[in-house]
Amino acid sequence: MLDLFKAVGFGLAVLLPLANPLITVAVFLGLSANMSISERYQQSKMAALYVFLIMVVAYYGGHLVMNTFGISIPGLRIAGGLIVSFIGFRMLFAQQKIYESTESICKSKEIEENSGASIAFVPLAMPTTAGPGTIAVIISTATTMKQDIGFPTWVIWISPLITFALVSLLVWGALRSSGAIMRMLGQSGIEAISRLMGFLLVCMGVQFVINGGMELMAH
């Protein structure tokens, strides 16, 4: 049972800086201004569900995709590290507001034309929460856990589901409480935390690249 807690804790430590529910809150508030409370709750629930499904598919199906396209583990780690570092740099040295991303602007225009447009999958789940960096890290971590038998087999299969469910619940809770979070932290507070998360992502990305490079040299 201790191994399960360790695995889940490790997963949350890796995924939360990437998922960063506070950024999702800022995007959500920027796009849901004209929605009713029931519509906001529905979008929150669907966004959390989509985040969970994306992560599950990435974890359990990512290895198949790698084998199909002949992608090596070191290559994935280096590519994932570069993506994570790029995302971190964008968060650390943001040149635009969080809710002014290309995806958010396109979705905002769609909402203006069609008030019933959904924002749950794009941009809340993908790419704001479970974007390319998150997917690359999940696939890399899945391969590492299956190769390095540091945990029992049952932990390797169960802990990801628990981790993804917890991340999704945090996203759902943050979106449901988005108004209170914004009043408490303010836009400047969310951006400050975003920059801190960006620094952590840069460090993580650089470490992924180093690990991938060392594996390449070892071969």
Backbone as ProteinMPNN parsed JSONL, in Angstrom:
{"seq_chain_A": "MLDLFKAVGFGLAVLLPLANPLITVAVFLGLSANMSISERYQQSKMAALYVFLIMVVAYYGGHLVMNTFGISIPGLRIAGGLIVSFIGFRMLFAQQKIYESTESICKSKEIEENSGASIAFVPLAMPTTAGPGTIAVIISTATTMKQDIGFPTWVIWISPLITFALVSLLVWGALRSSGAIMRMLGQSGIEAISRLMGFLLVCMGVQFVINGGMELMAH", "coords_chain_A": {"N_chain_A": [[0.839, -1.216, 0.0], [2.011, 1.182, 0.689], [3.701, 1.53, -1.458], [1.841, 2.164, -3.411], [0.896, 4.677, -2.543], [3.279, 6.11, -2.809], [3.713, 5.969, -5.574], [1.431, 7.301, -6.583], [1.799, 9.802, -5.397], [4.199, 10.565, -6.641], [3.304, 10.719, -9.289], [1.416, 12.835, -9.122], [3.126, 14.933, -8.401], [4.6, 15.219, -10.719], [2.672, 15.72, -12.71], [0.947, 17.857, -11.903], [2.3, 20.464, -12.069], [2.382, 20.633, -14.857], [-0.315, 20.297, -15.686], [-1.565, 22.332, -14.174], [-4.065, 23.634, -12.83], [-4.852, 26.275, -12.217], [-4.264, 27.895, -14.41], [-6.083, 26.872, -16.198], [-8.396, 27.723, -14.942], [-8.238, 30.514, -15.334], [-8.473, 30.657, -18.14], [-10.981, 29.502, -18.404], [-12.674, 31.332, -17.062], [-12.365, 33.488, -18.742], [-13.709, 32.666, -21.015], [-16.26, 31.888, -20.317], [-17.967, 33.895, -19.606], [-20.511, 34.66, -20.486], [-22.099, 32.532, -19.915], [-24.592, 30.563, -18.228], [-24.959, 29.564, -14.741], [-25.524, 26.821, -14.554], [-24.64, 25.948, -17.067], [-21.919, 26.517, -16.846], [-21.199, 24.715, -14.815], [-21.71, 22.317, -16.124], [-19.845, 22.432, -18.24], [-17.527, 22.422, -16.716], [-17.588, 19.861, -15.583], [-17.484, 18.215, -17.897], [-15.023, 19.001, -18.969], [-13.205, 18.065, -17.023], [-13.698, 15.325, -17.274], [-12.828, 14.861, -19.906], [-10.108, 15.476, -19.613], [-9.289, 13.378, -17.941], [-9.767, 11.153, -19.659], [-8.019, 11.692, -21.819], [-5.52, 11.498, -20.563], [-5.555, 8.82, -19.692], [-5.691, 7.419, -22.14], [-3.244, 8.257, -23.242], [-1.432, 7.103, -21.453], [-1.938, 4.28, -21.469], [-2.046, 3.709, -24.175], [0.051, 4.953, -25.4], [2.554, 3.643, -25.679], [2.092, 1.823, -27.712], [1.742, 3.526, -29.886], [4.326, 4.601, -30.027], [5.822, 2.307, -30.735], [4.673, 1.773, -33.204], [5.475, 3.954, -34.805], [8.175, 3.793, -34.525], [9.577, 5.163, -32.48], [12.078, 5.906, -30.186], [12.81, 5.398, -26.662], [14.768, 7.214, -25.472], [14.607, 9.213, -27.461], [11.955, 10.045, -27.198], [12.031, 11.079, -24.597], [13.833, 13.211, -24.853], [12.498, 14.796, -26.768], [10.08, 15.228, -25.378], [11.125, 16.585, -23.165], [12.069, 18.934, -24.378], [9.65, 20.024, -25.253], [8.295, 20.406, -22.807], [10.078, 22.199, -21.591], [9.822, 24.369, -23.348], [7.126, 25.057, -22.954], [7.335, 25.772, -20.271], [9.081, 28.012, -20.451], [7.412, 29.752, -21.855], [5.446, 30.167, -19.94], [6.971, 31.277, -17.922], [8.091, 33.59, -18.989], [5.871, 35.17, -19.933], [4.314, 36.666, -22.7], [1.813, 37.401, -23.261], [-1.568, 37.578, -22.005], [-2.923, 34.878, -20.055], [-5.405, 33.971, -20.925], [-5.367, 34.754, -23.559], [-4.437, 33.066, -25.507], [-3.92, 31.412, -28.696], [-5.768, 29.329, -29.13], [-7.767, 29.957, -27.268], [-8.658, 32.445, -28.197], [-9.698, 31.757, -30.727], [-11.75, 30.023, -29.928], [-13.275, 31.802, -28.468], [-14.264, 33.476, -30.475], [-15.812, 31.611, -31.797], [-17.746, 31.109, -29.883], [-19.025, 33.569, -29.809], [-20.297, 33.484, -32.262], [-21.801, 31.207, -32.018], [-23.633, 30.614, -29.38], [-23.99, 28.283, -27.984], [-21.685, 26.808, -28.094], [-19.218, 24.434, -27.123], [-16.676, 24.531, -24.621], [-15.269, 22.674, -23.337], [-13.604, 20.536, -24.29], [-11.773, 21.715, -26.194], [-10.694, 24.909, -25.438], [-10.11, 23.917, -22.863], [-9.574, 21.201, -21.85], [-7.752, 20.219, -23.787], [-5.535, 22.332, -25.413], [-4.929, 23.274, -22.855], [-4.941, 21.98, -20.271], [-4.356, 19.107, -20.503], [-2.128, 18.973, -22.476], [0.338, 18.799, -25.221], [2.833, 18.61, -23.823], [2.107, 17.402, -21.369], [1.096, 14.942, -22.304], [3.402, 13.837, -23.525], [5.077, 13.538, -21.298], [3.582, 11.718, -19.782], [3.585, 9.413, -21.432], [6.325, 8.876, -21.503], [6.83, 8.454, -18.753], [5.204, 6.23, -18.346], [6.515, 4.26, -19.821], [8.941, 4.171, -18.454], [8.136, 3.285, -15.886], [7.258, 0.736, -16.504], [9.551, -0.475, -17.301], [11.546, -0.102, -15.325], [11.404, -1.946, -12.648], [10.421, -0.949, -10.015], [8.203, -0.832, -8.574], [5.45, -2.898, -7.523], [3.642, -4.956, -9.9], [0.834, -4.602, -9.865], [0.593, -2.084, -8.752], [1.709, -0.491, -10.721], [-0.223, -0.641, -12.671], [-2.569, 0.283, -11.443], [-2.075, 2.703, -10.03], [-1.727, 4.857, -11.964], [-4.395, 5.313, -12.848], [-5.625, 6.209, -10.481], [-4.095, 8.497, -10.013], [-4.627, 10.058, -12.331], [-7.356, 10.384, -11.992], [-7.423, 11.902, -9.637], [-6.116, 14.25, -10.488], [-7.978, 15.093, -12.4], [-10.19, 15.514, -10.744], [-9.228, 17.651, -9.237], [-9.025, 19.57, -11.235], [-11.737, 19.773, -11.938], [-12.812, 20.68, -9.467], [-11.439, 23.117, -9.243], [-12.434, 24.525, -11.451], [-15.159, 24.598, -10.865], [-15.046, 26.235, -8.649], [-14.092, 28.555, -9.675], [-14.752, 31.32, -9.684], [-14.488, 32.066, -6.959], [-11.782, 31.46, -6.576], [-10.549, 33.269, -8.302], [-11.321, 35.682, -7.109], [-9.975, 35.449, -4.713], [-7.214, 35.129, -5.355], [-6.78, 36.795, -7.528], [-6.001, 38.18, -10.805], [-3.275, 38.797, -11.021], [-2.171, 37.222, -8.996], [-2.662, 34.62, -9.937], [-1.116, 34.674, -12.25], [1.418, 34.998, -11.119], [1.759, 32.564, -9.738], [1.659, 30.927, -11.954], [4.041, 31.61, -13.228], [5.875, 30.606, -11.387], [5.287, 27.873, -11.599], [6.081, 27.626, -14.225], [8.867, 27.911, -14.029], [9.471, 25.546, -12.626], [8.727, 23.698, -14.588], [10.586, 24.233, -16.614], [12.93, 23.353, -15.353], [12.265, 20.619, -15.027], [11.969, 19.88, -17.724], [14.587, 20.277, -18.747], [15.919, 18.341, -17.246], [14.72, 16.01, -18.239], [15.735, 16.059, -20.863], [18.454, 15.775, -20.313], [18.463, 13.2, -19.132], [17.539, 11.67, -21.329], [19.635, 12.166, -23.159], [21.796, 10.973, -21.819], [20.983, 8.312, -21.873], [21.106, 7.845, -24.615], [23.883, 8.089, -25.084], [24.743, 5.974, -23.555], [23.962, 3.825, -25.077]], "CA_chain_A": [[0.0, 0.0, 0.0], [2.928, 2.312, 0.718], [4.16, 1.716, -2.837], [0.76, 2.835, -4.136], [0.927, 6.095, -2.159], [4.479, 6.704, -3.394], [3.513, 6.098, -7.017], [0.446, 8.351, -6.806], [2.449, 11.064, -5.039], [5.143, 10.891, -7.707], [2.522, 11.123, -10.453], [0.857, 14.17, -8.885], [4.226, 15.897, -8.41], [5.011, 15.417, -12.107], [1.589, 16.188, -13.581], [0.282, 19.098, -11.501], [2.877, 21.664, -12.691], [2.016, 20.656, -16.268], [-1.76, 20.523, -15.801], [-1.741, 23.677, -13.608], [-5.492, 24.002, -12.883], [-5.083, 27.721, -12.115], [-4.289, 28.433, -15.764], [-7.368, 26.459, -16.754], [-9.388, 28.612, -14.336], [-8.179, 31.816, -16.005], [-9.039, 30.477, -19.473], [-12.41, 29.222, -18.217], [-13.366, 32.583, -16.728], [-12.347, 34.362, -19.902], [-14.589, 32.166, -22.075], [-17.59, 31.505, -19.823], [-18.604, 35.081, -19.022], [-21.922, 34.756, -20.879], [-22.774, 31.268, -19.627], [-25.333, 30.462, -16.966], [-24.274, 28.75, -13.736], [-25.671, 25.404, -14.917], [-23.762, 25.699, -18.214], [-20.543, 26.482, -16.341], [-21.01, 23.454, -14.102], [-21.668, 21.256, -17.123], [-18.554, 22.538, -18.929], [-16.504, 22.003, -15.75], [-17.648, 18.399, -15.477], [-17.031, 17.607, -19.146], [-13.588, 19.264, -19.116], [-12.508, 17.123, -16.138], [-13.823, 13.994, -17.875], [-11.939, 14.813, -21.071], [-8.73, 15.427, -19.108], [-9.067, 12.0, -17.481], [-9.712, 10.248, -20.815], [-6.787, 11.969, -22.569], [-4.394, 10.954, -19.807], [-5.645, 7.357, -19.708], [-5.313, 6.961, -23.486], [-1.81, 8.498, -23.404], [-0.664, 6.159, -20.628], [-2.1, 2.884, -21.861], [-1.904, 3.534, -25.617], [1.216, 5.667, -25.906], [3.631, 2.724, -26.055], [1.721, 1.269, -29.016], [2.044, 4.565, -30.876], [5.784, 4.66, -30.151], [6.276, 1.14, -31.499], [4.177, 1.905, -34.581], [6.267, 4.943, -35.532], [9.591, 3.554, -34.295], [10.141, 6.201, -31.62], [12.825, 5.326, -29.075], [12.586, 6.023, -25.353], [15.564, 8.439, -25.345], [14.068, 10.232, -28.356], [10.73, 10.581, -26.592], [12.374, 11.886, -23.426], [14.426, 14.465, -25.306], [11.422, 15.593, -27.38], [9.19, 15.651, -24.3], [11.827, 17.589, -22.375], [12.081, 20.193, -25.125], [8.287, 20.572, -25.231], [8.025, 20.873, -21.447], [10.891, 23.397, -21.38], [9.223, 25.453, -24.135], [5.92, 25.474, -22.238], [7.797, 26.456, -19.073], [9.583, 29.337, -20.818], [6.261, 30.592, -22.2], [4.786, 30.543, -18.694], [7.887, 32.08, -17.108], [8.258, 34.902, -19.632], [4.633, 35.316, -20.693], [4.19, 37.906, -23.456], [0.391, 37.687, -23.398], [-2.381, 37.074, -20.915], [-3.171, 33.454, -20.137], [-6.612, 33.688, -21.679], [-5.237, 35.294, -24.899], [-3.788, 32.099, -26.374], [-4.575, 31.269, -30.001], [-6.935, 28.454, -28.989], [-8.807, 30.677, -26.534], [-9.212, 33.478, -29.058], [-10.53, 31.089, -31.731], [-12.954, 29.527, -29.266], [-14.077, 32.968, -28.102], [-14.976, 33.889, -31.685], [-16.833, 30.594, -32.064], [-18.828, 31.306, -28.905], [-19.769, 34.747, -30.243], [-21.147, 33.099, -33.389], [-22.711, 30.152, -31.564], [-23.622, 30.701, -27.913], [-24.02, 26.944, -27.392], [-20.426, 26.119, -28.356], [-18.593, 23.842, -25.941], [-15.27, 24.878, -24.396], [-14.747, 21.643, -22.438], [-12.459, 19.808, -24.867], [-10.856, 22.763, -26.65], [-9.293, 24.736, -25.072], [-9.883, 23.602, -21.449], [-8.869, 19.928, -21.672], [-6.643, 20.203, -24.735], [-4.235, 21.987, -24.852], [-4.63, 24.0, -21.616], [-4.642, 21.091, -19.143], [-3.669, 17.889, -20.969], [-1.557, 19.328, -23.765], [1.431, 17.959, -25.728], [3.83, 18.345, -22.787], [1.538, 16.43, -20.436], [1.016, 13.65, -22.982], [4.764, 13.314, -23.692], [5.577, 13.11, -19.984], [2.839, 10.52, -19.382], [4.085, 8.273, -22.202], [7.686, 8.601, -21.028], [6.73, 7.884, -17.406], [4.617, 4.896, -18.467], [7.57, 3.354, -20.273], [9.916, 4.055, -17.369], [7.562, 2.462, -14.82], [7.158, -0.65, -16.949], [10.899, -1.021, -17.459], [12.204, -0.12, -14.016], [10.445, -2.6, -11.755], [10.586, -0.476, -8.653], [6.893, -0.993, -7.956], [4.74, -4.127, -7.919], [2.89, -4.83, -11.16], [-0.511, -4.071, -9.636], [0.725, -0.645, -8.512], [1.976, 0.137, -12.012], [-1.461, -0.572, -13.442], [-3.656, 0.967, -10.73], [-1.715, 4.06, -9.598], [-2.024, 5.905, -12.944], [-5.827, 5.629, -12.844], [-5.894, 7.021, -9.292], [-3.448, 9.792, -10.223], [-5.383, 10.813, -13.334], [-8.649, 10.726, -11.395], [-7.197, 12.997, -8.693], [-5.857, 15.462, -11.274], [-9.252, 15.496, -12.99], [-11.018, 16.062, -9.669], [-8.69, 18.973, -8.913], [-9.44, 20.462, -12.324], [-13.174, 19.997, -11.773], [-13.013, 21.521, -8.292], [-10.944, 24.467, -9.521], [-13.361, 25.183, -12.374], [-16.411, 24.857, -10.13], [-14.797, 27.324, -7.695], [-13.265, 29.516, -10.404], [-15.03, 32.678, -9.245], [-13.884, 32.27, -5.634], [-10.326, 31.438, -6.74], [-10.145, 34.533, -8.907], [-11.481, 36.749, -6.108], [-8.977, 35.274, -3.66], [-5.855, 35.308, -5.858], [-6.7, 37.859, -8.513], [-5.27, 37.828, -12.03], [-1.832, 38.884, -10.761], [-1.797, 36.061, -8.198], [-2.632, 33.444, -10.808], [0.038, 34.788, -13.137], [2.618, 34.77, -10.315], [1.863, 31.116, -9.538], [1.957, 30.375, -13.264], [5.478, 31.787, -13.48], [6.57, 29.646, -10.535], [5.117, 26.579, -12.25], [6.91, 27.661, -15.427], [10.257, 27.626, -13.636], [9.56, 24.113, -12.336], [8.648, 22.974, -15.856], [11.877, 24.38, -17.289], [13.851, 22.436, -14.667], [11.863, 19.261, -15.38], [12.274, 19.648, -19.137], [16.041, 20.14, -18.89], [16.291, 17.045, -16.681], [14.298, 14.99, -19.21], [16.694, 16.079, -21.964], [19.713, 15.199, -19.806], [18.271, 11.756, -19.006], [17.494, 11.1, -22.672], [20.975, 12.23, -23.73], [22.631, 9.975, -21.16], [20.578, 7.0, -22.388], [21.645, 7.727, -25.976], [25.322, 7.852, -24.987], [24.943, 4.629, -22.98], [23.784, 2.859, -26.15]], "C_chain_A": [[0.866, 1.255, 0.0], [3.457, 2.604, -0.683], [3.11, 2.458, -3.666], [0.757, 4.326, -3.823], [2.139, 6.798, -2.775], [4.289, 6.959, -4.882], [2.527, 7.226, -7.339], [1.046, 9.725, -6.49], [3.433, 11.521, -6.095], [4.395, 11.392, -8.941], [1.948, 12.524, -10.307], [1.947, 15.241, -8.954], [4.673, 16.214, -9.835], [3.926, 16.118, -12.923], [1.019, 17.557, -13.197], [0.949, 20.368, -12.05], [2.53, 21.781, -14.165], [0.537, 20.974, -16.455], [-2.13, 21.92, -15.32], [-3.196, 24.148, -13.689], [-5.765, 25.497, -12.813], [-5.103, 28.383, -13.487], [-5.619, 28.105, -16.424], [-8.491, 27.34, -16.213], [-9.416, 29.957, -15.055], [-8.787, 31.732, -17.403], [-10.553, 30.295, -19.385], [-13.193, 30.503, -17.945], [-13.424, 33.526, -17.925], [-13.354, 33.964, -20.973], [-16.023, 31.911, -21.625], [-18.376, 32.682, -19.253], [-20.104, 35.132, -19.314], [-22.699, 33.464, -20.619], [-23.539, 31.35, -18.319], [-24.553, 29.567, -16.008], [-24.354, 27.271, -14.1], [-24.779, 25.044, -16.101], [-22.302, 25.641, -17.775], [-20.257, 25.172, -15.623], [-20.901, 22.287, -15.073], [-20.329, 21.253, -17.864], [-17.414, 22.091, -18.007], [-16.431, 20.478, -15.671], [-17.102, 17.722, -16.726], [-15.533, 17.827, -19.349], [-12.777, 18.291, -18.266], [-12.552, 15.711, -16.713], [-12.886, 13.846, -19.067], [-10.476, 14.728, -20.645], [-8.385, 14.009, -18.674], [-8.897, 11.053, -18.669], [-8.436, 10.45, -21.627], [-5.591, 11.345, -21.876], [-4.394, 9.424, -19.831], [-5.203, 6.808, -21.065], [-3.81, 7.135, -23.706], [-0.991, 7.457, -22.651], [-0.734, 4.738, -21.177], [-1.933, 2.649, -23.36], [-0.669, 4.178, -26.204], [2.317, 4.756, -26.393], [3.362, 2.112, -27.425], [2.036, 2.261, -30.127], [3.545, 4.663, -31.104], [6.314, 3.507, -30.981], [5.869, 1.258, -32.966], [5.057, 2.837, -35.404], [7.769, 4.81, -35.278], [10.283, 4.616, -33.465], [10.834, 5.544, -30.43], [12.514, 6.055, -27.78], [13.45, 7.274, -25.169], [15.042, 9.565, -26.227], [12.829, 10.882, -27.783], [11.066, 11.491, -25.42], [12.982, 13.221, -23.841], [13.356, 15.37, -25.909], [10.463, 16.118, -26.313], [9.827, 16.728, -23.441], [11.859, 18.945, -23.053], [10.701, 20.858, -25.104], [7.973, 21.165, -23.862], [8.809, 22.152, -21.155], [10.297, 24.595, -22.114], [7.972, 25.989, -23.448], [6.306, 26.262, -20.986], [8.302, 27.862, -19.355], [8.434, 30.29, -21.161], [5.522, 31.053, -20.945], [5.654, 31.496, -17.882], [8.041, 33.493, -17.662], [7.054, 35.168, -20.532], [4.575, 36.679, -21.373], [2.726, 38.305, -23.644], [-0.349, 37.132, -22.196], [-2.695, 35.601, -21.149], [-4.348, 33.142, -21.043], [-6.564, 34.252, -23.109], [-4.473, 34.359, -25.824], [-4.572, 31.969, -27.671], [-5.845, 30.449, -29.894], [-8.087, 29.178, -28.306], [-9.466, 31.744, -27.399], [-10.136, 32.871, -30.111], [-11.838, 30.596, -31.116], [-13.868, 30.688, -28.863], [-14.885, 33.466, -29.296], [-16.089, 32.899, -32.013], [-18.022, 30.77, -31.13], [-19.682, 32.513, -29.293], [-20.74, 34.4, -31.368], [-22.19, 32.061, -32.991], [-22.653, 30.074, -30.052], [-23.616, 29.338, -27.238], [-22.742, 26.167, -27.577], [-19.804, 25.615, -27.051], [-17.133, 24.268, -25.845], [-14.573, 23.79, -23.583], [-13.517, 20.946, -23.007], [-11.377, 20.772, -25.336], [-11.433, 24.105, -26.206], [-9.053, 24.229, -23.647], [-9.084, 22.305, -21.258], [-7.61, 19.87, -22.525], [-6.608, 21.542, -25.455], [-3.946, 22.598, -23.483], [-4.203, 23.078, -20.487], [-3.829, 19.876, -19.571], [-3.139, 18.127, -22.371], [-0.418, 18.412, -24.185], [2.48, 17.62, -24.674], [3.361, 17.293, -21.799], [1.52, 15.035, -21.048], [2.4, 13.027, -23.128], [5.322, 12.797, -22.374], [4.879, 11.829, -19.531], [3.365, 9.29, -20.114], [5.48, 7.881, -21.726], [7.671, 7.94, -19.658], [6.174, 6.477, -17.447], [5.679, 3.888, -18.864], [8.594, 3.122, -19.179], [9.4, 3.127, -16.274], [7.496, 0.99, -15.222], [8.52, -1.303, -17.113], [11.594, -1.163, -16.111], [11.23, -0.686, -12.987], [10.733, -2.195, -10.317], [9.304, -0.607, -7.862], [6.304, -2.338, -8.369], [3.901, -3.88, -9.165], [1.516, -4.206, -10.945], [-0.496, -2.577, -9.369], [0.92, 0.092, -9.828], [0.7, 0.301, -12.825], [-2.552, 0.257, -12.763], [-3.319, 2.427, -10.414], [-1.957, 5.127, -10.656], [-3.501, 6.309, -12.954], [-6.188, 6.526, -11.659], [-5.318, 8.425, -9.476], [-4.242, 10.649, -11.201], [-6.741, 11.253, -12.784], [-8.497, 11.901, -10.427], [-6.927, 14.313, -9.419], [-7.158, 15.995, -11.867], [-10.182, 16.1, -11.94], [-10.538, 17.453, -9.266], [-9.088, 19.995, -9.979], [-10.917, 20.8, -12.193], [-13.458, 20.928, -10.598], [-12.567, 22.957, -8.534], [-11.899, 25.22, -10.44], [-14.682, 25.514, -11.686], [-16.261, 26.057, -9.192], [-14.022, 28.461, -8.35], [-13.488, 30.953, -9.936], [-14.376, 32.998, -7.911], [-12.364, 32.317, -5.726], [-9.837, 32.755, -7.308], [-10.271, 35.687, -7.915], [-10.381, 36.674, -5.052], [-7.57, 35.611, -4.153], [-5.722, 36.513, -6.769], [-5.898, 37.402, -9.725], [-3.766, 37.828, -11.795], [-1.356, 37.687, -9.947], [-1.698, 34.804, -9.032], [-1.421, 33.493, -11.729], [1.345, 34.573, -12.379], [2.832, 33.278, -10.084], [2.209, 30.433, -10.852], [3.443, 30.493, -13.583], [6.304, 30.829, -12.623], [6.479, 28.247, -11.134], [5.975, 26.5, -13.514], [8.359, 27.361, -15.129], [10.445, 26.136, -13.334], [9.54, 23.292, -13.624], [9.956, 23.071, -16.638], [12.894, 23.411, -16.675], [13.542, 20.98, -15.029], [12.245, 18.934, -16.817], [13.759, 19.447, -19.373], [16.503, 18.78, -18.362], [15.887, 15.9, -17.617], [15.29, 14.903, -20.36], [18.015, 15.453, -21.531], [19.599, 13.679, -19.7], [18.239, 11.072, -20.368], [18.854, 11.08, -23.332], [21.903, 11.187, -23.123], [22.281, 8.564, -21.642], [21.112, 6.79, -23.806], [23.143, 7.412, -25.95], [25.619, 6.453, -24.439], [24.807, 3.539, -24.051], [24.925, 2.945, -27.159]], "O_chain_A": [[0.51, 2.265, -0.607], [3.641, 3.761, -1.06], [3.449, 3.28, -4.518], [0.631, 5.151, -4.729], [2.039, 7.944, -3.213], [4.652, 8.017, -5.394], [2.758, 8.013, -8.258], [0.828, 10.689, -7.224], [3.507, 12.707, -6.417], [4.803, 12.372, -9.565], [1.985, 13.314, -11.25], [1.726, 16.323, -9.496], [5.076, 17.34, -10.128], [4.22, 17.001, -13.728], [0.647, 18.336, -14.075], [0.236, 21.281, -12.466], [2.396, 22.889, -14.683], [0.175, 21.814, -17.279], [-2.911, 22.618, -15.968], [-3.523, 24.981, -14.534], [-6.8, 25.954, -13.297], [-5.865, 29.322, -13.713], [-6.209, 28.936, -17.116], [-9.429, 27.668, -16.939], [-10.488, 30.482, -15.354], [-9.53, 32.625, -17.812], [-11.307, 30.855, -20.18], [-14.251, 30.727, -18.533], [-14.392, 34.265, -18.105], [-13.805, 34.806, -21.75], [-16.91, 31.735, -22.46], [-19.336, 32.49, -18.507], [-20.881, 35.596, -18.48], [-23.839, 33.327, -21.063], [-23.18, 32.109, -17.419], [-23.603, 28.895, -16.409], [-23.368, 26.545, -13.972], [-24.219, 23.949, -16.138], [-21.535, 24.815, -18.27], [-19.191, 24.583, -15.803], [-20.097, 21.377, -14.872], [-19.747, 20.192, -18.089], [-16.456, 21.462, -18.456], [-15.349, 19.891, -15.69], [-16.34, 16.76, -16.627], [-14.843, 16.938, -19.848], [-11.774, 17.75, -18.731], [-11.562, 14.981, -16.65], [-12.227, 12.817, -19.218], [-9.693, 13.994, -21.248], [-7.314, 13.497, -19.001], [-7.976, 10.236, -18.678], [-7.834, 9.476, -22.077], [-4.742, 10.731, -22.523], [-3.339, 8.807, -19.976], [-4.435, 5.849, -21.133], [-3.167, 6.263, -24.29], [0.029, 6.983, -23.153], [0.291, 4.074, -21.33], [-1.702, 1.515, -23.782], [-0.365, 3.978, -27.38], [2.957, 5.043, -27.404], [4.288, 1.904, -28.209], [2.538, 1.879, -31.184], [3.993, 4.795, -32.243], [7.169, 3.708, -31.844], [6.629, 0.887, -33.861], [5.354, 2.552, -36.563], [8.552, 5.627, -35.764], [11.446, 4.939, -33.71], [10.236, 4.715, -29.744], [12.02, 7.182, -27.791], [12.93, 8.308, -24.75], [15.026, 10.726, -25.818], [12.656, 12.098, -27.86], [10.462, 12.552, -25.261], [12.677, 14.252, -23.242], [13.302, 16.562, -25.607], [10.079, 17.287, -26.329], [9.158, 17.677, -23.031], [11.698, 19.979, -22.404], [10.584, 22.074, -24.958], [7.454, 22.276, -23.758], [8.279, 23.082, -20.546], [10.266, 25.704, -21.579], [7.768, 27.199, -23.361], [5.695, 27.284, -20.671], [8.005, 28.797, -18.611], [8.467, 31.47, -20.813], [5.032, 32.18, -20.884], [5.146, 32.411, -17.232], [8.111, 34.465, -16.91], [7.199, 35.365, -21.739], [4.758, 37.714, -20.732], [2.428, 39.4, -24.121], [0.187, 36.308, -21.455], [-2.729, 35.133, -22.287], [-4.316, 32.191, -21.824], [-7.579, 34.244, -23.806], [-3.915, 34.806, -26.826], [-5.736, 32.362, -27.747], [-6.873, 30.799, -30.475], [-9.242, 29.037, -28.706], [-10.681, 31.93, -27.345], [-11.221, 33.392, -30.366], [-12.904, 30.737, -31.715], [-15.092, 30.565, -28.913], [-16.051, 33.834, -29.151], [-17.171, 33.29, -32.451], [-19.171, 30.6, -31.54], [-20.902, 32.497, -29.131], [-21.848, 34.933, -31.437], [-23.297, 32.024, -33.529], [-21.705, 29.515, -29.501], [-23.278, 29.231, -26.06], [-22.696, 24.98, -27.254], [-19.86, 26.284, -26.019], [-16.436, 24.355, -26.855], [-13.421, 23.957, -23.184], [-12.513, 20.779, -22.315], [-10.218, 20.668, -24.935], [-12.568, 24.418, -26.566], [-7.896, 24.114, -23.241], [-8.049, 22.301, -20.592], [-6.535, 19.515, -22.041], [-7.609, 21.882, -26.085], [-2.829, 22.462, -22.984], [-3.212, 23.351, -19.809], [-2.734, 19.646, -19.057], [-3.639, 17.554, -23.34], [-0.219, 17.359, -23.579], [2.969, 16.491, -24.622], [4.12, 16.396, -21.432], [1.886, 14.06, -20.392], [2.57, 11.832, -22.888], [5.962, 11.746, -22.333], [5.518, 10.948, -18.956], [3.57, 8.243, -19.501], [5.78, 6.698, -21.566], [8.406, 6.981, -19.419], [6.607, 5.615, -16.682], [5.74, 2.79, -18.311], [9.065, 1.999, -18.995], [10.141, 2.275, -15.784], [7.658, 0.104, -14.383], [8.641, -2.527, -17.07], [12.158, -2.211, -15.796], [10.337, 0.017, -12.515], [11.223, -2.989, -9.513], [9.305, -0.509, -6.635], [6.62, -2.857, -9.44], [3.501, -2.751, -9.45], [1.077, -3.378, -11.742], [-1.446, -1.872, -9.709], [0.364, 1.172, -10.029], [0.555, 1.264, -13.578], [-3.375, 0.869, -13.445], [-4.185, 3.295, -10.519], [-2.365, 6.231, -10.296], [-3.825, 7.492, -13.055], [-6.953, 7.48, -11.802], [-5.963, 9.418, -9.142], [-4.501, 11.823, -10.937], [-7.214, 12.352, -13.074], [-9.343, 12.794, -10.399], [-7.437, 15.362, -9.026], [-7.413, 17.199, -11.84], [-10.879, 17.079, -12.209], [-11.35, 18.334, -8.985], [-9.439, 21.133, -9.667], [-11.311, 21.96, -12.319], [-14.255, 21.859, -10.72], [-13.222, 23.901, -8.093], [-12.15, 26.409, -10.241], [-15.253, 26.583, -11.902], [-17.214, 26.802, -8.965], [-13.368, 29.244, -7.662], [-12.534, 31.719, -9.803], [-13.782, 34.062, -7.742], [-11.722, 33.114, -5.041], [-8.83, 33.298, -6.854], [-9.418, 36.574, -7.886], [-9.911, 37.699, -4.556], [-6.816, 36.296, -3.461], [-4.686, 37.177, -6.787], [-5.21, 36.382, -9.686], [-3.057, 36.962, -12.306], [-0.256, 37.184, -10.177], [-0.771, 34.011, -8.867], [-0.773, 32.473, -11.963], [2.291, 34.02, -12.939], [3.95, 32.78, -10.217], [2.968, 29.464, -10.866], [4.034, 29.573, -14.148], [7.318, 30.301, -13.081], [7.47, 27.518, -11.174], [6.526, 25.448, -13.838], [9.016, 26.641, -15.881], [11.443, 25.535, -13.732], [10.258, 22.298, -13.737], [10.383, 22.095, -17.255], [13.629, 22.734, -17.394], [14.454, 20.2, -15.304], [12.774, 17.86, -17.102], [14.153, 18.548, -20.115], [17.373, 18.142, -18.956], [16.631, 14.93, -17.767], [15.651, 13.808, -20.789], [18.625, 14.693, -22.283], [20.501, 12.95, -20.115], [18.842, 10.014, -20.545], [19.209, 10.104, -23.993], [22.707, 10.583, -23.832], [23.164, 7.721, -21.803], [21.524, 5.685, -24.159], [23.614, 6.565, -26.709], [26.613, 5.828, -24.809], [25.434, 2.483, -23.965], [24.941, 2.2, -28.139]]}, "name": "protein", "num_of_chains": 1, "seq": "MLDLFKAVGFGLAVLLPLANPLITVAVFLGLSANMSISERYQQSKMAALYVFLIMVVAYYGGHLVMNTFGISIPGLRIAGGLIVSFIGFRMLFAQQKIYESTESICKSKEIEENSGASIAFVPLAMPTTAGPGTIAVIISTATTMKQDIGFPTWVIWISPLITFALVSLLVWGALRSSGAIMRMLGQSGIEAISRLMGFLLVCMGVQFVINGGMELMAH"}
